[in-house]
Amino acid sequence: MTIAPKTSEQNSSRLTPASGSGALKTLFSFPWWLLVMALVLVWLIYLIAVGNTPVILSSVGNLAYVGVNDFEDLEDLDFSMGVVAGSPQVEEALEYVGSERLTEFETFDDAIRALLSNEVGGVVVEPFFGQNYARSNTSTVDLHTDNFFADTFREVSEGLPITLGVVAIAYSSAILIGLLVGLIRSSPPKPGIGFQNGLAAFGRLIVYQLATLYVSILRGLPILVTLLVTAFVLMPIFRSTLTNLGVTLPRQLFLQAGIVALAIAYGAFLSETFRAGIQSIERGQIEAARSLGMSYIQVIRHIVLPQAIRRILPPLGNDMIAMIKDTSLVSALGVNDITQLASLWSATTFRYPEVLFVLAMIYLTMTILGSLFVRWIEGRMAIPGR
């Protein structure tokens, strides 16, 4: 009895995975986070560039108009509107207010002068001119669009410089604090021989115990509690001490208190990350470097830290993302970050779902961009071939 040899088709059928498994592998390997990031960025660009819809400038204090959310509501108001003659906004203005309540002006400046002199209740203008004029003349005019999300983004995004500034300063300070405390705690002091060495060892022991106490306290406290203690206990003591020395500080230092609180809180967290990274370096490398005549600082700088930072880069990035979110806590001190401005705007408009959605998407955009930044640094610091 002869056995027929297997054909190439039969062999290939055993070696080639099923088409369904290939599709499943593609499904699981697809970078879905890129899709989420793309959707978030498209949404953000839409809010920023929502500039094809007309905007309306109204004089501050015109209570009948300040409450308007949509252009359709203009039909119920009894004041006239201004528009620049020949501009694309003439048709929109005619659609909402009618020709009997519409006044055309030759230039944008003429329309603004009529608005400030109360000859008209509002001016329908192009988004570019309206937004730029409103930003530079916030005390004289209010800006409105027919897109509430765009209004909300404009109001809330004014706190972005404060939020990003708090993240930059607090995280940089936390890195320095964490590195210093991590170095202290990575090498527990040992008893010294002789009076001078024993005295130096005792001093290192005190520093080590103080660093351990700092880490234990700050890691055991909620960040909000640290924020409140810093703002209402530590900063007043600091202010009064400087006042006694003849140095005068501003009365309210809540923004500075928020930065200090986040820096010392995250400094405690990062110190443990640095300590773990430093202690993960093989002891033989350090001993070999010392045997070659390198000082302790040279060993830390050229041997230990380059390897330790490469190993702890992911947790460092996670802490940066966490700090971006925790900057929202400074709103508890009345600092006008994006969370505080969103709270004020929602209390003014009573449209909490829309405002909180915009706030959440802004934070999500910042955290996704931060994650991409960390991934880029990881790629730059990766060892080739690994």
C-alpha positions in Angstrom: 0.0 0.0 0.0 1.5 3.3 -1.0 0.8 6.6 0.7 0.3 9.5 -1.7 2.6 12.4 -0.9 1.0 15.5 0.4 0.5 18.2 -2.1 1.9 21.7 -1.7 -1.6 23.0 -1.1 -2.1 20.7 1.8 1.2 21.7 3.3 0.5 25.3 2.9 -2.9 24.9 4.5 -1.3 23.6 7.7 1.3 26.3 7.8 -0.9 29.3 6.9 -3.2 30.6 9.7 -6.9 30.9 9.1 -8.0 34.1 7.6 -10.2 34.8 10.7 -7.2 34.6 13.0 -5.3 37.1 10.8 -8.2 39.6 11.0 -8.3 39.1 14.8 -4.6 39.7 15.1 -5.0 42.9 13.1 -7.9 44.0 15.3 -5.8 43.6 18.5 -2.7 45.1 17.0 -4.4 48.2 15.6 -3.3 51.3 17.6 -6.8 52.3 18.8 -5.3 55.1 20.9 -4.3 56.8 17.6 -7.9 56.8 16.6 -9.0 58.3 19.9 -6.3 60.9 19.7 -7.4 61.8 16.1 -11.0 62.2 17.2 -10.0 64.4 20.1 -7.8 66.6 18.0 -10.4 66.9 15.3 -12.9 68.0 17.9 -10.4 70.5 19.3 -9.7 71.9 15.8 -13.4 72.2 15.2 -13.8 74.3 18.3 -10.9 76.5 17.5 -11.7 76.9 13.9 -15.4 77.1 14.3 -14.9 80.4 12.6 -17.2 80.1 9.7 -20.2 81.0 11.8 -20.7 84.7 12.4 -20.1 86.2 15.8 -21.9 89.1 17.5 -20.4 91.8 19.6 -22.6 93.4 22.2 -21.9 96.2 24.7 -21.2 95.0 28.2 -24.1 95.7 30.5 -26.8 95.1 27.9 -28.6 92.6 30.1 -31.3 91.9 27.5 -28.6 90.5 25.2 -26.1 88.9 27.5 -28.4 86.0 28.0 -28.7 85.1 24.3 -27.4 81.7 23.5 -28.5 81.2 19.9 -29.1 83.6 17.0 -32.7 82.6 16.8 -33.3 84.2 20.2 -32.6 87.6 18.6 -36.1 87.6 17.2 -37.5 88.2 20.6 -35.3 91.3 21.3 -36.3 94.8 20.5 -33.0 96.5 19.6 -31.3 96.9 16.2 -28.2 95.2 14.9 -25.2 96.6 13.0 -23.3 95.0 10.1 -20.6 96.0 7.8 -22.0 96.7 4.3 -21.1 94.2 1.7 -19.7 91.6 4.2 -20.8 88.0 4.1 -22.5 88.5 7.5 -25.3 90.7 5.9 -27.3 87.6 4.9 -27.0 86.0 8.3 -28.1 89.2 10.0 -31.0 89.6 7.6 -32.1 86.1 8.4 -32.2 86.6 12.1 -33.2 90.2 12.7 -34.8 91.3 9.5 -34.1 94.4 7.3 -36.1 96.8 9.6 -33.8 96.2 12.5 -30.6 96.0 10.6 -28.2 99.0 10.2 -25.3 98.8 7.7 -22.0 100.6 8.2 -19.2 101.3 5.8 -16.4 100.0 8.0 -15.9 97.9 11.0 -14.8 100.9 13.1 -18.0 102.7 12.3 -20.0 99.7 13.5 -18.0 99.5 16.7 -18.5 103.2 17.4 -22.2 102.8 17.0 -22.2 99.9 19.3 -20.3 101.7 22.1 -22.6 104.7 21.7 -25.6 102.4 22.1 -27.0 103.3 18.6 -27.2 99.5 18.0 -27.4 96.6 20.5 -25.0 94.4 18.7 -22.7 94.0 15.6 -22.6 90.9 13.4 -19.0 90.5 12.3 -16.5 88.0 10.9 -15.2 85.6 13.6 -11.6 86.7 13.1 -12.3 90.4 13.7 -14.8 89.7 16.4 -12.7 87.4 18.5 -9.6 89.6 18.2 -11.5 92.7 19.1 -13.2 91.0 22.0 -10.0 89.7 23.5 -8.4 93.1 23.5 -11.5 95.0 24.6 -13.0 92.7 27.3 -14.2 95.7 29.4 -16.3 97.2 26.6 -17.8 94.3 24.6 -19.0 90.7 25.0 -18.5 88.1 22.2 -21.3 85.6 21.3 -21.6 83.0 18.6 -24.4 80.6 17.7 -22.3 77.7 18.9 -22.4 77.2 22.6 -19.5 74.7 22.6 -17.3 77.3 20.8 -18.3 80.0 23.4 -17.5 77.5 26.2 -14.1 76.6 24.7 -13.2 80.3 24.4 -14.2 81.0 28.0 -12.5 78.0 29.5 -9.3 78.0 27.4 -8.4 81.4 28.9 -7.2 79.4 31.9 -4.8 77.2 29.8 -1.7 79.3 30.3 -2.2 79.0 34.1 -2.8 75.3 33.9 0.2 74.6 31.7 2.4 77.0 33.7 1.5 75.2 36.9 2.4 71.8 35.3 5.7 73.1 33.9 6.9 74.8 37.1 5.6 72.2 39.6 6.8 69.2 37.7 10.2 70.6 37.1 10.5 71.4 40.8 9.2 67.9 41.7 11.9 66.3 39.5 14.6 68.2 41.3 13.2 67.4 44.8 12.6 63.8 43.9 16.1 63.3 42.5 17.7 64.9 45.6 15.6 62.9 48.1 16.0 59.7 46.0 19.7 60.0 46.1 19.7 60.5 49.8 17.4 57.5 50.4 19.1 55.2 47.9 22.2 54.8 50.1 21.4 54.4 53.9 24.3 55.8 56.1 26.7 53.4 57.8 28.5 53.9 61.1 31.9 55.6 60.6 35.2 54.7 62.3 36.8 57.5 64.3 35.3 60.7 65.7 35.3 62.7 62.5 33.9 59.9 60.4 31.4 59.1 63.1 30.2 62.7 63.2 29.9 62.8 59.4 27.9 59.5 59.5 25.6 60.9 62.2 24.9 64.0 60.1 24.1 61.8 57.1 21.8 59.7 59.3 19.9 62.9 60.3 19.5 63.9 56.7 18.4 60.4 55.8 15.8 60.3 58.5 14.5 63.7 57.6 14.1 62.7 54.0 12.3 59.5 55.1 10.0 61.5 57.3 9.3 63.9 54.4 8.4 61.0 52.0 6.3 59.3 54.6 4.2 62.4 55.4 3.7 63.7 51.9 2.8 60.2 50.5 0.3 59.7 53.3 -1.6 62.9 52.7 -4.2 63.6 50.0 -2.9 66.2 47.6 -5.9 68.4 48.3 -5.0 68.5 52.0 -1.4 69.3 51.1 -2.7 72.1 48.9 -4.9 73.6 51.7 -2.2 73.3 54.3 0.3 75.0 52.0 -2.0 77.8 51.1 -3.5 78.6 54.5 -0.7 77.5 57.0 2.7 77.4 55.4 2.4 80.4 53.0 1.0 82.8 55.7 4.0 81.8 58.0 6.4 82.4 55.1 4.8 85.7 54.3 4.9 86.9 57.9 8.5 85.8 58.3 9.5 87.8 55.2 7.4 90.8 56.4 9.4 90.8 59.7 12.6 90.9 57.5 11.2 93.9 55.6 10.1 92.1 52.5 6.6 92.8 51.3 4.7 90.1 49.3 1.3 90.2 47.6 -1.6 89.5 49.9 -2.9 86.5 48.0 -0.3 83.9 47.0 -2.8 81.1 46.1 -1.2 80.4 42.7 2.2 80.1 44.2 0.8 78.0 47.0 -0.7 75.6 44.4 2.6 75.3 42.6 4.5 74.6 45.9 2.0 72.1 47.1 2.1 70.1 43.9 5.9 70.3 43.7 6.5 68.9 47.2 3.7 66.3 46.9 4.9 64.9 43.6 8.5 65.3 44.8 7.8 62.7 47.5 6.3 60.3 44.9 9.1 60.8 42.4 11.7 60.3 45.1 10.6 56.7 45.4 10.7 56.3 41.7 14.3 57.7 41.5 15.3 55.5 44.5 14.1 52.4 42.8 15.8 53.3 39.6 19.1 54.1 41.3 19.1 50.9 43.4 18.3 48.8 40.3 21.8 49.5 38.9 24.2 46.7 39.6 26.5 47.3 42.5 29.4 46.0 40.5 29.3 48.9 38.1 29.5 51.4 41.0 32.4 49.5 42.6 34.2 49.2 39.3 33.9 52.9 38.7 35.1 53.8 42.2 38.1 51.5 41.8 39.0 53.5 38.7 39.2 56.6 40.8 35.9 58.2 40.0 34.3 60.3 42.7 30.8 59.6 44.0 29.3 62.5 42.1 31.0 61.3 38.9 29.7 57.8 39.4 26.2 59.1 39.9 26.4 61.5 36.9 28.0 59.2 34.3 27.2 55.7 35.4 24.0 55.5 37.6 21.7 58.3 36.4 21.8 57.7 32.6 20.8 54.0 33.2 18.3 54.8 36.0 16.5 57.5 34.1 16.1 55.2 31.1 14.6 52.6 33.3 12.2 54.9 35.2 11.1 57.0 32.2 7.6 55.3 31.9 6.7 56.0 35.6 8.1 59.5 35.3 5.8 60.0 32.3 2.8 58.6 34.2 3.4 61.1 37.1 3.5 63.9 34.6 0.2 62.9 33.2 -1.2 62.6 36.7 0.0 66.1 37.5 -1.8 67.5 34.5 -5.0 66.2 35.9 -4.2 67.1 39.5 -3.7 70.8 38.5 -7.5 71.0 38.6 -7.2 71.0 42.4 -5.8 74.5 42.4 -9.3 75.6 41.6 -10.1 75.0 45.2 -8.0 78.0 46.0 -9.8 80.2 43.5 -7.1 80.2 40.9 -8.5 80.8 37.4 -7.3 77.6 35.8 -9.5 75.9 33.2 -11.5 74.0 36.0 -12.3 77.2 37.8 -13.3 79.0 34.7 -15.5 76.1 33.6 -17.1 76.2 37.1 -17.9 79.9 36.8 -19.1 79.5 33.2 -21.4 76.7 34.0 -22.8 78.6 37.0 -23.5 81.5 34.7 -25.1 79.6 31.8 -26.7 76.7 33.9 -25.6 74.3 31.1 -23.5 72.0 33.1 -23.3 68.9 30.7 -21.9 70.9 27.8 -19.4 72.9 29.9 -18.2 69.8 31.8 -17.9 67.9 28.5 -15.7 70.6 27.0 -13.6 70.7 30.2 -13.1 66.9 30.1 -12.1 67.0 26.4 -9.5 69.7 27.1 -7.9 67.6 29.8 -8.1 64.5 27.6 -6.4 66.4 24.8 -3.6 67.5 27.1 -3.0 64.0 28.6 -3.0 62.4 25.2 -0.4 64.9 23.9 1.6 64.4 27.1 1.5 60.6 26.5 2.8 61.1 22.9 5.6 63.3 24.2 6.6 60.6 26.7 6.6 58.0 23.9 8.8 60.2 21.8 11.3 60.6 24.6 11.3 56.8 25.2 12.0 56.3 21.5 14.9 58.8 21.6 16.4 57.2 24.7 15.9 53.6 23.6 19.0 51.5 23.2 19.4 50.4 19.5 18.8 46.7 19.0 16.7 46.2 22.1 
